[in-house]
Structure formats: C-alpha cells, structure tokens
Amino acid sequence: MKALRLGTRGSQLALWQARAAAALVERAGGPPCEVVVIKTSGDRLAEAPLSEVGGKRLFVKEIEDALLRRDVDFAVHSCKDMPAVLPDGLVIGAVLSREDPRDVLVLPASSVRPATVEEWLAALCPGARIGTSSVRRVAELTRLLPGASFLPVRGNLDTRLKKLDAAGFDALALAAAGMRRLGFTERISFTLPVDACVPAPGQGAIAIEMRVDDRRTREALAAIDHPETASAVTAERALVATLGGGCQTPVGAVAVADGGDLDLHAVVVSLDGLRVVRGRDRAPRGEAAALGARLGRQLIADGAEAILEDVRSAQQEFH
C-alpha cells in the first residue's frame, strides 16, 4: 500500500505523538505511515513567550498549510494547540485516547518534596519563581499562589527540567500528559485537582487533522478514533468557539465521561486572577457540541465576555 504522509512538529512530544498515531494506524490494518517533520513558527521563535508572538496557532499553521497543499495526508497535534475553528477544507479525522488532562507542579530534583501541596504552599516564599508559558496557568495559579512570580519557559520537556534543576525556578507548571508520555511520571511533584486548576481545552488529547475530501485517510483514521475522548474534545472546543476562540486566553475547560453523559467544567479568569467565572453542565455524549455551546453562553451571561475583552485589549496593547 502507498504510505500515508504524516505531518508533525519535530519536538520530543510531537514525535512521540506522531509515532503513536502511526503505530495505531498500521496496527489497525491501515497503510504504512511516513513521518514528515515540519518546522513551525512556534519552533523558530523558541525563546519568545507565546503570548508575545501570536499564541499556539504558531505550532499548527505551517502544518495546516502543508495539508492544504497536499504535501502531507494528515497531521498529528496536541489538541490544545489547535484553533477552535479550523481552516476551510480541514477537519479533525480522529482523536486518540486521552492521557491525564490535569496540570501538575514539578519541583527541582534536589528539593525535599512536602507530603502535600498544602504544605508546599505554606512553605513557599513570597516571590517564588514559577515557570510556565501558559496565560491560563498564570491566571489560575495566581489565585492559588498569591505573591508568586511567573516566568516564561519554553523548549523540549527535558530542557525545561534542566532549567528547573539548575535553580532557574522554584517549580514548573506543566501538563501531566506530556510528563507521562515522555517517561517523566516520577518527576511529578503534585497533580492539581480540576477544581483548583481547570485544564486547557483539549489538554491530554491527541487530535489528527486531515482534508475533508480525503476518503482514503478518513477510512484509515476511523479505525483509531476514540469516541469518548472525541466527544469530550468536541464539547471543550465548542465552548472555546462560543467564547470567541483563541489559544492564549485564560480559559479552562475539561469534559469527563460519566456513563453515557459528559460532565463539563469550565472557567474564565482575569489575567490578575481577581475575577473568575465558573460553570458546569452535563449532557449525553451525542450532544457534546450543544453542551459546550450552551455552557459557553452561560459563562458569557455570567461575565466572561468582559474578562476576555480585557485580555484581548491588553494583548493588543502589548503588540
């Protein structure tokens, strides 16, 4: 069979995800997959804070352009990096089984880890340096860690951990999924409960993007789609689209399967952490998109739109 060309970024995690997707396609009896590494703007601007250079869209644009040019047949992304509205002609063809979607705190390897996150918080010095490049994490953690200093950190996961261990930070705030997938589970110091830090929409999920008219690729991907994760991601992405989209915005959303239903948690937080709008709703999995849109409208009615307008204004002033 003619190989399918799989477009991906060249980072450690992106290559892990691409190889995992390729293995699933081949194991399901599909065509062999050829991994094609595409350098994105986000990779070229590796040291700049995401909020200053255009957000996570920079990690997918060149790959989507390659898809539309037919240079590759499908693309593998961290779902949270994808825009809420895809370019014309592209769709999500499959979503793989989700890893733990929560955020984690990672302490330096040389530090003595307290028994609980509460003990760590109590011992934390004012001005403690927390490394994260996520606007959402800064907004949510500012409420949890008042007085902390949040500093941008980019690069492959092992690079970030080396910066942490070299006393560059007092802790890193990261996604549990990347830590687990790359074999760093033992480095996780604390997993943050959803009530304390609602994850980014799509966090922990791997989405596969394809051309809408590509029947051969669609058939290959149908065999590896994970319906439960796909419905959860559909709800989360519908919520983001209702709120006006944007990857570098302080919006958290995670849908959890509960029997045949989805239980959707969401939050919008001001950049200073002082204003917060929370929401929660549930619906059958088959109504995932309607659930996300409904909860998004509820958040807007409760004041989320004003928070997001302030965030966008602040970001435009910066640029």
ABEGO torsion letter per residue (X at the ends): XBBBBBBBBABAAAAAAAAAAAAAAAAAGBBBBBBBBBBBAAAABAABBAAAAGEAAAAAAAAAAAAAAGABABBBBBAAABBABBBBGBBBABBBBBBBABBBBBBBAABBBBABAAAAAAABBBGBBBBBABAAAAAAAAAABBGBBBBBBBEBAAAAAAAAAAGABABBBBBAAAAAAAGAAAABABBBBAAABBBBBGBGBBBBBBBAABAAAAAAAAAABBAAAAAAAAAAAAAAAAAGEEABBBBBBBBBBBEABBBBBBBBBBAAGABBBBBBBBBBAAAAAAAAAAAAAAAAAAGAAAAAAAAAAAAAAAX
